[in-house]
Amino acid sequence: TGLLEGRRVGDKFHRANGDVIQADFNAARNVKHRLHDPAIARFMPHREVLRILQSRSSGATERQEASVGRRKPRQRSADKSIALL
């Protein structure tokens, strides 16, 4: 879709529309699409690339922009045999 919606889980990439594709294939496609982008350098930090792409996209990804860098709080486990991180 060209939007920054979806998430990677292991070697699978789950798109916002429900499709699941191979994550490395998705990453290679992204690299190919950004190869000749003058605003994105080859060794640019991923957070800077994310900022550039979010500034170009529609309001659909503004939800993600607010959550970048924020971690979800962990719930305590009732099972005391599991070590909390």
N, C-alpha and C positions, 0 to 999 in steps of 0.2 A: 504493500500500500504506500510505501514511502514515508509513513508516519512512524513515530517511535513508540508504537504500541505493541505489546507482546512481551514475552519473557523466555529466557533460556533456562531449561532444567536439564542438566546433564548434557547429552548430545542431541537433545530435541529443542526446537524453538516453537513455542506456542504462540500463534498469531492471535490478534484481538478478535478475528472473525471465527476462531475455533479451529482453523487448520493447524496441523502439526507438520513441520518440515525438519530436515536434518540441520542442526545448528551451524555446522561448519560451512555448509552450502549457503546458508543465509548470510553468514559473515563474509564469505567470498563475494557474494552478490553485492553486499554493501561496499566492500573495498572497490570493486569494479565501478560502481556507480559514482563513487567519490574520487576516483583516480585523477580526473582532470578538474576537480573543484579548486578554484584559486584560493578559497578561504580556508581550506583544510590541507595541512601539510602531512607528509607521510608519518613523521614521528611525533605528531602533536598529542598531548595528553588527552585521554578519552573524555574527561570532564569538559575540556574546552571544545571538543568536537560535539559533544552533547549540547552544550550551550548554543553553539552556532546552529545546529540542526533545529533545536527547539525555537530559536528566534525566527526561523523561516517557516515553521509549520503553523497550522491553523490552531484554533482554540482547543482542538481535541487533545493536544499534548500539554496544555497548560496545567492539567491535573498532575501530570508526571513531574513537571518542573518544580512544583511545590514540594514534592516528596524526594527529590534528588538529595542525597547526602543524609537523609533522616533515617534513622533505624527504628524499626518497630520494637517496642518493649517486649521482653520475653515474659511469658506467664510462668509462674512457678509450677513445678510438677508435683502432683500428689504422690507419685511414686518416688520414694526417697532413695531407691537403688540407682536412679539416673542422676549422674553428676550434672549440676547446673554449670553452664559456661559463663 
